[in-house]
Every structure is written in C-alpha cells, then in structure tokens.
Amino acid sequence: MRRFPYQNPKLDVEARVKDLLSRMTLKEKIAQLGAMEPKRFIAKNAVVDKEFLKRCKVGIGQIGTVGRTNLWTLPDEAAKIRNRLQKLLLTKTRLKIPAIMHEETLAGYLTYNSVSFPQAIGLSCSFNPELLRAVGDSVRKVARANGVHQGLSPMLDISREPRWGRVEESFGEDPYLTAKLGVEVIRGLQGKSLKDGLIATPKHFAGYGASQGGRNVGTTMIPAREFREDYLFPFEAAVKEAGARSIMNSYSDIDGIPCAQSRWLLTEVLRGEWGFKGFVVSDYCAIDQLWNFQYTAKDENEAGIKAFNAGLDLEFPLLKFYKGLEAGVFDGRVKEADIDVSVAAHLRAKFLLGLFENPYVRTKGLNKLNVKKDRKLALRAARESLVLLKNEKNALPLSKKTKRIAVIGPNADSARNLYGDYHYFAHYNLGEGPAKKWTKSILQAVKEKVSRGTELLFARGCGFLETDKEGFAEAMRAGGLADVIIAVMGEYSSNAFRGISGEGCDRTEIGLPGVQAELIAELKKFGKPLILVYLSGRQLALGNVEKKCDAILSAWYPADEGARAVAEVLFGDINPSGKLTVSLPKAGGQAPVHYSRKRSCLIKYIDNDALPLYPFGHGLSYTSFAYSGLKLSAKGIKGREEFSASFKVKNTGKQAGSETAQLYIADEVGSVVRPVKELKGFAKVKLAPGQTKSVKITLNPEQLAFYDDKMNLVVEEGKYTVLIGSSSEDIRLQSGFSVQSTSKIARRRMFFSKTEVR
C-alpha cells in the first residue's frame, strides 16, 4: 500500500515533486543536494562504508559510483552494489527516495569490461553528427542497464591551447562544430525519454579550456565578447537545442570570479537568459577550491554558501560543504525557498527517470552486454577518427606483400596507450597486460594484415620523456633491413601527472616528447619510405619532423578497435576520411593557431610565420575530389530570411571515399573586429569513383549574429563572403551576399544550418 501521493506514478510529475518536497525536513532537503562516493568497493565482496548507513537516517540525495570505485569490479558486480544501495535507501530512510547514480561517459561507460570508443577529439574528426549520436545512444543503453542514471559528458570546452592536457576530451577548437556534435551526443545519451535515458551533463561551464599557460584549473582571462560568442555558444545550444538536464561547472575563474560562485554565469545567464530547468553539479571538489585554492571564501561553510547562492545545486563528490546550508538558513545567508528550488530540480529528474517505480536493474549477463554491437560501432568510429595529414608521392597505402616492414617506436607494441584519459585502461594507468587481453597493439594489427611472406621487424627505439638513446641501435638495425619503416610515436594519456596528456598532464613543449624526433631524423637517413603514425591527446607541433616523413597519420587515442583501424588505413582496406578539428602548429611558440583568429593574429614572427602546419578541417584521402557550381539562393537578405548555398562535389579518383565539404562565412567589414572566417555548416559526402553529388546548406540569419560594441546580439548589415572548401585553408569556391539591414536578436533560437546531400 502506498503511503504518500508522491509514490503514485499516475500523478503529474510536478504534483509528485510538490508533495514530496512538502514532507521533507530541512536536513532531508540538504541531503538531496550532496553526493556520496562509497570508499571501498572490493570485487565480489563489495563493502559499503559506515558513513553511508549513517546518512541513510536522513535520506541521502545523490550517490556517485564513479569509475575509480569500480576498479576491477565487473559490471554485474557493480550493478549488484547499486541495487544494494537503492534497497538501503528504500528500506532504511523515512521518505524512501532512490538515488541517482552517476558515472563517467566521455567515450564509453567507464568501467571494467565495457567498450571504449575513440577519445572525444578523435570522434570529432569524423565530422559526423549521426555517428556521435549513435555513440551516445550506445553509452546510454549500456550505462542505464548497469544502473547508472547520469553521465558526466560531453565536454564542450573550446580547446585552442595545446599545452592543456585535456584537449583530448574536447571536440576541438571550433564553437559551431563543438555545439553540433555536443547536441547529438546529448540526444543520444538522454534518449527520447528519461525513463530509459541518461541525464547528460555538459561540462565544464565555462571557459575551462582557455586557462593561462594551459595549466589545468588555472585562471582564465577571456574577453566578454569572445566568452559569449565562442565559449558559451556550445552550452547555449546544449540547453536550448538538446534540452540538457544537467550542467557541470568549470574549475576556472573568469576575470577573478570562480565559476563555482558566479551567480552571473550559473543563474543570470544559464537560467535567466537561456531558460535552463535542470540542475547544476559541481565538478569534483570545485567548492573545496574556493577556500583552499582560489581563496574567495574564508572557510568551508562560506565556500558552500557562496556556491549554492550562485546557483550550484548539487555538491560532488560528497556532502561536505553544503552541510553548512542549514546554519545559513537560520542566520539568513541562505533562503530555504532557494533550497526548495534546487531540491525540486533534483527530485523532478528522479521522477522523470522512473526511479521511484524501477530503482533496480537486472544483474545477470551484464558483463557481455552489447559487446559485439558496440565493438562494431567502435570500429566504425575509429576508422572515421583517423586523419591522414600527409601522403607524399602516394607513400600510402602500403602493399601487404612488402618483403620487410620495420615497426618502430614506443607506441608500436602498446595496447594500453591506444586509450585516453577517461578510458578505463588509461584513467587507472593500468599496464600492457590488462589492455592486451582486451585489444591489439598496432604492431599486432599490422602483423595480421600483411602476407605470410612479409617479415616484420620490431624495435621500441626510445621511450617518451626519457632522453636515453640506447634503443636507437636496435631501431637502426631494423630500419636498415626493412623496405618500409612505420614509426609509431606520440604521447600516452592518464591523469594527475601520470601521463603526457590527460587531466592534470599539461606540457610546456608540445612536439613529439623525449628523443622521438631525433629517432625519426636518424631513420630518415636510410632514404626508405618513412610512415609516421602518432597517438596523441593534443595538437602536436610537428614542424621539426614533418619534412622527414613521407606520410603522417594522426590516430589520436582510438581505443578498442583503433589498432585494427590504423592497419586498415595503412594497407588501403579503408580510405581515410577524418578531418582535423584543431589546427596543428609548426612550433609551440605559434600557439594559438586556430583558424578563426582575428586578422591581426596573422602577423609573422621573425623566425616563423603565423600559419599552422596543418589547418582546421584538413585531412587527405586516397582519392581526389572536385568542387563546382556554387550558387547562392539570394544576393541579399533582410529580416529573418533564410538563404542557401548549393554546389557539387565529385570523386575524381579511382577509389570510393568520403569528403567533408565545409562552409565558412567571412564578414568583410564589421562594427567590431571579426574573425577571418567562421564555420557555419558542413556535409560529409560519400562518393563512388566518378560519382557527383549535390550539396545544399541552408543558413538562418541568426548564424551570422555577433555581439556588437554595445554587447547586443545583432545580425549586422553589410557584405559577407561564402567560402566552400576541403579545409579552412583549402577553399575551392566562393561567392558573396549582403545583409540589407541590422536586426537585434533578443533570444537566440537558431544554431545550426540544414544540410541536404543528393
């Protein structure tokens, strides 16, 4: 028999929320605003710490069974733990409120024995929104089946600072592409209904990727106009277009105001301007940093009160700083009505998730849930993530009948280093043994591709940050005997100073680490075809090695099926189609080199120019493509008239391939300084040899909007250029149009162009 109206699923969600909220004490409300991370999870003998049982007496709010608590715990065991926690809540607490379980879902459900997709920066290079949605959908199904209800992804930080270790978690340097891909991931994660969906949590709100010096959690100085146009844009789209149910704050401060205590950001903009109805969660220990790192609060209680009053609803990973909210209500520093608003948002999510009716999950068979289907999707994603940067004199593809191939480099025989941070094997810094039980190294994948008569010669050659060259001799012996040399170089990822990229793994030098460049220089002396394949989590500066290599393949961190995909591209089974989503500098001192800089940023240095080695949107194919017939639907527009650009793309080569046609807009004269060009649409076109397809990209005038000298969002009258190309620098077609009158945008409604391919 049901005791309370809120337990009746036939009632309207808002009525259930109102009824439950009316029955809660202040302590119970505050408990809903904190997380709980069980400290000890032992495989097959999971133990929940005593603190959890104590807190059951007042009703716990959010439990985060995050990845590190699941180390070596199989999915079915983790699900049993979650069921156990839910049972305790439903039997040992007064109001019987189930918990939302959250997990890391950046590039797969972060747990042992679960499929990992390519790291986010690799996924973005696919330029394929449908693929990103499919990945989000796959993660949703697996995580939800395992008893998880909230995913801490996608990361929507704009990444133009290559020293920053978390570039790998982003979708690159461009706001439009980041927003477009982020929206699709959110739609995949949340599903058509939260009854079987995950609450997506876009992060880090906002400006986290632009820290001074590329230092993790560092201070950020972003001009107000750039902050809104570039760094807030993807989050605005996530809220308005995708209906994101949660947001995670950034660790950084913007002009001295920590995001965790910025009422302007979390309340005035997010809720007031954008109409966000979900809940904001703190990044782990972000409130803690207010008093022991950023020093804007004198103690724990003041830190909690400042964060809460700013609009930060839930404290992760523990209920620590929000314990002081009760005293804050009594002395007038906190309004209980505000607590009610935050609690209501949290309870609303629980009702929408269906947790009151179905708090438990089946645990049988979870260890192999959707593995074959997900591995197939992971392979597709890995194939589309690879970017062929250089292919001089058609060095690739290689013949499978090559007599001798040398595979050299510190990443050549590594399975573990195929993974980025927030992939299971890298996040926990596990060794080669566990990883090789799950996937192959590039050396192993190459071995499976070549003919029986091909001899493979392997040498590690060198390490990563080490300066030791003892391995050079073995590498040179292998290179001397080979007909072709494949150098597998780059970085490896983890976190907290345990990797070369990843969270907390920032670098001052962004070239190939250690003595890898020197090894490539030595191998080049043989005069044999030299193929560089590199794994990385950031935009590496390759100016000192690019000319020494006949072909260069960027693999990022391609994860489970990455080695197979790399081998397929090397030997021509797959035609590469990836395009760069970050511009690669020639030297670290050039950074930032993103394509959408202002014209004044293109001034030359005395020892170098200001242009990237490889620009945003660049990526080669084993075939060739021709563009023709650009037609604009109008030469002038006014009001909110849409306009379109139509053109044709033809495969002029002898092999099937996919080309990502990119549309950029350049404002010829603006009332404020504008970028040289901005991406406003793209189309990934699959073409058979000799085939031609027509592409039509339709834009809304709102896509031309920017913040004027009075910080009004306007579509400004004037002349604009439409640029169609294969990259931001390889422009094939262009034409012009005009906007005939200036109009102010009170509330942005349109974010993306519409694309038709036929």
DOSEKE-644031 format. One record per residue (C-alpha): x, y, z; residue in three letters. Coordinates in steps of 0.2 Angstrom, whole numbers, plus 5000, padded with zeros to 4 digits. Example, Ala and Ser with C-alpha at 12.3 -4.5 7.8 and 13.67 -1.06 7.14 Angstrom:
% DOSEKE-644031
506249785039ALA
506849955036SER
END
This chain:
% DOSEKE-644031
500050005000MET
500750174995ARG
500950295010ARG
501250455000PHE
500450544985PRO
502250564978TYR
502350374976GLN
500850374964ASN
501550364946PRO
499850414939LYS
500050594946LEU
500850734937ASP
502750744940VAL
502550924946GLU
501250874959ALA
502350724965ARG
503850844967VAL
502750974976LYS
502050834988ASP
503750764992LEU
504550924995LEU
503250975007SER
503550825018ARG
505450855019MET
506350925033THR
507751055030LEU
509050915034LYS
508250795022GLU
508250935008LYS
510050975011ILE
510550795010ALA
509750794992GLN
511050924987LEU
512550814991GLY
513450664983ALA
514150514991MET
515550414985GLU
515750244994PRO
517550224998LYS
517850044997ARG
517249934983PHE
518049764983ILE
517749644969ALA
516549504973LYS
516449564991ASN
515849744990ALA
515849845006VAL
514850005008VAL
515650115021ASP
514850155038LYS
514650335033GLU
513350285020PHE
512250195033LEU
512350345045LYS
511750455031ARG
510350345027CYS
509550405043LYS
509150575035VAL
508950515017GLY
510450535005ILE
510250634989GLY
511550584976GLN
512750434976ILE
514150444963GLY
514850264960THR
516150334949VAL
517450234939GLY
518850234952ARG
517650144965THR
517350014952ASN
519249964948LEU
519249784944TRP
517449764948THR
516449684934LEU
514849774928PRO
513749644935ASP
514549664952GLU
514449854951ALA
512649834947ALA
512349724962LYS
513149864973ILE
512049994966ARG
510449884969ASN
511049864987ARG
511250054989LEU
509550084982GLN
508749944993LYS
509550035009LEU
508850195003LEU
507050125001LEU
507050025017THR
508150125029LYS
507550305026THR
506050395031ARG
505450455014LEU
506150315003LYS
506950424990ILE
508050324977PRO
509750394972ALA
510350454955ILE
511950354951MET
513250454940HIS
514750394930GLU
516050454918GLU
515350434900THR
516550534890LEU
517050404877ALA
516150254883GLY
515450194900TYR
516950204911LEU
517050034919THR
518049864918TYR
517549764903ASN
516549894894SER
516849954876VAL
517850114874SER
517550224859PHE
518950344852PRO
519350484863GLN
518250644860ALA
519550734850ILE
519650584838GLY
517750574837LEU
517650754832SER
518750724817CYS
517450614810SER
516350774807PHE
514950654808ASN
513450714819PRO
512550544816GLU
514050444822LEU
514150554838LEU
512350524842ARG
512550334839ALA
513950334851VAL
512950424864GLY
511450314861ASP
512650154864SER
513350234880VAL
511550264886ARG
510950094884LYS
512450014892VAL
512650134907ALA
510750134910ARG
510649944910ALA
512049944923ASN
511050054935GLY
511850224930VAL
510650374928HIS
511850524924GLN
513350534913GLY
514650664916LEU
514850714897SER
515050784884PRO
516450904887MET
516051064877LEU
517651164881ASP
518451254866ILE
520251194865SER
521451314857ARG
522851304870GLU
523851144865PRO
524851144882ARG
523251104891TRP
523150914895GLY
521350904892ARG
521250954874VAL
520950764871GLU
519250764879GLU
518550904869SER
517850924851PHE
519251044846GLY
519451224843GLU
517851274834ASP
516251334843PRO
515051284829TYR
515751104827LEU
515851084846THR
514051134848ALA
513451024834LYS
514250874840LEU
513850904858GLY
512050924854VAL
512050754845GLU
512950664860VAL
511750734872ILE
510250674862ARG
511050504861GLY
511350504880LEU
509650564885GLN
508650464873GLY
506850504868LYS
506350484886SER
507250494903LEU
506350334908LYS
507750244899ASP
508950384896GLY
510450464905LEU
510550634911ILE
511850714901ALA
513050834910THR
513950954898PRO
515551024905LYS
516451124910HIS
515451284912PHE
516351384906ALA
518051434898GLY
519051294907TYR
520051264891GLY
520751434890ALA
521751444906SER
523351544906GLN
524851454901GLY
523751294898GLY
523851254916ARG
522451144922ASN
521151234934VAL
522151394930GLY
521451564929THR
520651624913THR
520551794905MET
519351794891ILE
518551954884PRO
516751964887ALA
516351964868ARG
517351814864GLU
516751724880PHE
514951734874ARG
515251704856GLU
516451564857ASP
516551484874TYR
514651494880LEU
513951454862PHE
514051264864PRO
513251264881PHE
511851384875GLU
511551254861ALA
511651114873ALA
510251194884VAL
509151264870LYS
509351134856GLU
509650974866ALA
508751004882GLY
510250954893ALA
509650914910ARG
511250954920SER
512751064919ILE
514451044927MET
515451204932ASN
517151244927SER
518651244940TYR
519251404932SER
518951584937ASP
518451714924ILE
519251884927ASP
519451834945GLY
517751764948ILE
517751574951PRO
516451494940CYS
515851394955ALA
515251554964GLN
514751654948SER
512951704950ARG
513051794934TRP
513551634925LEU
512551504934LEU
510951604937THR
510851754926GLU
511451684910VAL
511051494912LEU
509351514920ARG
508851684916GLY
509451714898GLU
509351534892TRP
507951464902GLY
508851314909PHE
507751204920LYS
508951064926GLY
510251064940PHE
512051114941VAL
513351004948VAL
515051044955SER
516550974947ASP
517350864959TYR
518050974974CYS
517651134965ALA
516851214980ILE
518351154990ASP
519451254979GLN
518551414984LEU
519351425001TRP
520951314999ASN
521551364982PHE
520651514975GLN
520451594992TYR
518751684989THR
518051605005ALA
518751605022LYS
518151435027ASP
517151285021GLU
515451345026ASN
515751515017GLU
516351415002ALA
514751315002GLY
513551465004ILE
514451564990LYS
514251414978ALA
512451374982PHE
511951564982ASN
512751574965ALA
511651434958GLY
512651274960LEU
511351154965ASP
512250994969LEU
513950964978GLU
515050824970PHE
515850704976PRO
515250714994LEU
514050815005LEU
515350915014LYS
515251105011PHE
513351105009TYR
513151045027LYS
513351225032GLY
511751275022LEU
510751235037GLU
511651365048ALA
511551485033GLY
509651475033VAL
509551505052PHE
510651665051ASP
509851725035GLY
511351695022ARG
510351565013VAL
508551565009LYS
507551405011GLU
506551444996ALA
508151434986ASP
508551264993ILE
506751204988ASP
507151264970VAL
508751164969SER
507951004978VAL
506451014966ALA
507551014951ALA
508450854958HIS
506850764963LEU
506050804946ARG
507450714937ALA
507250564948LYS
505350554944PHE
505750584925LEU
507050444926LEU
505650324934GLY
506750284949LEU
505350284961PHE
504550144951GLU
506050054944ASN
507550084956PRO
508449914952TYR
509249834937VAL
509449654932ARG
511249604935THR
511349444925LYS
512349454909GLY
512949624911LEU
514749584908ASN
514549554890LYS
513149674887LEU
513149734868ASN
514949704866VAL
514949644848LYS
513749784843LYS
514749914852ASP
516449854846ARG
515749864828LYS
515250044832LEU
516950074840ALA
517750014824LEU
516750124813ARG
517150274824ALA
519050234825ALA
519050224806ARG
518250394804GLU
519350474818SER
520950444809LEU
521750594799VAL
522950574785LEU
523950734786LEU
525250694773LYS
525550574759ASN
526950624748GLU
527150534731LYS
525750414737ASN
526850334750ALA
525250254757LEU
524350134756PRO
525750004758LEU
525749844749SER
525349694760LYS
526649594751LYS
528049714756THR
529549604759LYS
530149684776ARG
529249814786ILE
530049894802ALA
528849944815VAL
529750064827ILE
529350174841GLY
528750174860PRO
526950164855ASN
527150024842ALA
526849874853ASP
525749964866SER
523949924868ALA
523750024884ARG
524250184875ASN
522850174862LEU
521750244876TYR
521550424883GLY
521050484900ASP
519350434905TYR
519650274895HIS
519750134908TYR
521550074905PHE
522250254904ALA
521250334918HIS
521850204931TYR
523550194922ASN
523550014920LEU
524949914911GLY
525049824895GLU
524449654902GLY
522649704906PRO
522549814890ALA
523149674878LYS
521849554885LYS
520549674878TRP
521349744862THR
522849734850LYS
524349844848SER
524749924831ILE
526149804829LEU
524949664831GLN
523649734819ALA
524949764806VAL
525549584808LYS
523849524805GLU
523749624789LYS
525249584780VAL
525549424769SER
526449274776ARG
527949314766GLY
528149484774THR
529449494788GLU
529049614802LEU
530549694812LEU
530149774828PHE
531149894839ALA
530550014853ARG
531950134849GLY
531650254863CYS
530450304877GLY
529350454880PHE
530050594891LEU
531750504893GLU
533250564884THR
534050394884ASP
534650344866LYS
535150164870GLU
533750094859GLY
534250194844PHE
535550054839ALA
534149914838GLU
532950034829ALA
534350074816MET
534649894813ARG
532849864810ALA
532650014799GLY
534249964789GLY
533549794785LEU
531749854780ALA
530949914764ASP
529750024773VAL
529850104791ILE
528250134801ILE
528650244816ALA
527350234829VAL
527650384841MET
526750514851GLY
526150534869GLU
525250424881TYR
523750484892SER
523250464911SER
522950594924ASN
523650684939ALA
525450694932PHE
525450514927ARG
525350544908GLY
525950654895ILE
524150714891SER
522550704901GLY
521850794916GLU
523250874925GLY
524550824912CYS
525050994904ASP
526651024894ARG
527751174890THR
528451094875GLU
527151014863ILE
528250924850GLY
528550744850LEU
529150704868PRO
530850654873GLY
532050604858VAL
530750534846GLN
531050674834ALA
532950634834GLU
532550454831LEU
531450494816ILE
532950604809ALA
534050454811GLU
532850334802LEU
532650464788LYS
534450444783LYS
534050274776PHE
533050354762GLY
531750224763LYS
529850264764PRO
529550334782LEU
527750324788ILE
527350424805LEU
525850364815VAL
525650454831TYR
524550444846LEU
524150604855SER
522950694865GLY
523350874859ARG
523850964843GLN
525650924842LEU
526951034834ALA
527750934820LEU
528751064811GLY
530450984815ASN
529850814809VAL
528550844795GLU
529850854781LYS
530750694786LYS
529150594784CYS
528350534768ASP
526650504776ALA
525950554793ILE
524350484801LEU
523650564816SER
522750424826ALA
522350524842TRP
521850394855TYR
520750274845PRO
520450154859ALA
519749974857ASP
519749954838GLU
521050084835GLY
522449974830ALA
521449874818ARG
520850044810ALA
522650104809VAL
523149944800ALA
521649954788GLU
522150134783VAL
524050094781LEU
523649954769PHE
522250034760GLY
520749924766ASP
519950084772ILE
520050254764ASN
520450384777PRO
519150524779SER
519550614796GLY
519750804796LYS
520750904809LEU
519650994822THR
521251084829VAL
522551174819SER
524251094821LEU
525651224824PRO
527351214816LYS
528151264833ALA
527451284850GLY
527851464851GLY
526551494837GLN
525051444848ALA
523651484847PRO
523451454828VAL
521651414827HIS
520851464810TYR
519651594816SER
520851714823ARG
520751904820LYS
521751964805ARG
523052054817SER
523551874824CYS
524251834807LEU
525751944808ILE
527351854805LYS
528751814818TYR
530551854814ILE
530851664814ASP
529251594808ASN
527551644800ASP
525951634810ALA
525151494799LEU
524851324806PRO
525751174799LEU
524051094795TYR
522451194797PRO
520751154804PHE
519751044793GLY
521250974784HIS
521350784780GLY
521850694765LEU
521050544756SER
521750404744TYR
520550484731THR
520350664725SER
518850774725PHE
518250924714ALA
517051064719TYR
516051164706SER
514451264703GLY
514251364719LEU
512551454718LYS
511851564732LEU
509951574734SER
510051764736ALA
511251904734LYS
510452004748GLY
509351954763ILE
508452054775LYS
507552014791GLY
507551834796ARG
507551764778GLU
508551604776GLU
509751584762PHE
510651434755SER
512251394746ALA
512251254733SER
513751164725PHE
514351004718LYS
515650884724VAL
516450754713LYS
517550604716ASN
518850624703THR
519950474708GLY
519850284706LYS
519350244724GLN
517750264734ALA
517950394748GLY
517050524759SER
517450714758GLU
516850834771THR
516450994762ALA
516551144774GLN
515651314773LEU
516351464781TYR
515751644782ILE
516851794782ALA
516151964787ASP
517052094776GLU
516852244787VAL
516152234805GLY
515752364818SER
516952264829VAL
518452164824VAL
517851994817ARG
518751834814PRO
519451804797VAL
518151664794LYS
516951554804GLU
516251384801LEU
514451384798LYS
514051224790GLY
514751064783PHE
514250904774ALA
515050734774LYS
514850664757VAL
515150484752LYS
515650464734LEU
516050314722ALA
517350344709PRO
516750464696GLY
515150504706GLN
514550684709THR
513350734722LYS
512450904725SER
512550984742VAL
511451124749LYS
511751204765ILE
510451324771THR
510851454784LEU
509751564796ASN
510251744798PRO
510551714816GLU
512051614812GLN
512851774807LEU
512451854824ALA
513851934835PHE
513952044849TYR
514252224844ASP
515152374853ASP
513652384865LYS
513652194868MET
511952174859ASN
511752014849LEU
511452084831VAL
511452024813VAL
512352174806GLU
512052244789GLU
513552234777GLY
514452124764LYS
514851934768TYR
515851804759THR
515351624757VAL
516851514757LEU
516751324752ILE
518251214754GLY
519051054759SER
519851134774SER
519851314782SER
521351354770GLU
520951244755ASP
519551354749ILE
518851294732ARG
517351404729LEU
516751574735GLN
515451704732SER
514651854741GLY
512951914748PHE
512452064758SER
511352084774VAL
510252234770GLN
509852294787SER
510452274805THR
509252174817SER
509452144835LYS
509251964842ILE
508351964859ALA
508451774861ARG
509451664850ARG
508451524843ARG
509351454828MET
511151374830PHE
511451264815PHE
511251264796SER
510251124787LYS
511151014775THR
510450914760GLU
511550794750VAL
510850714735ARG
END
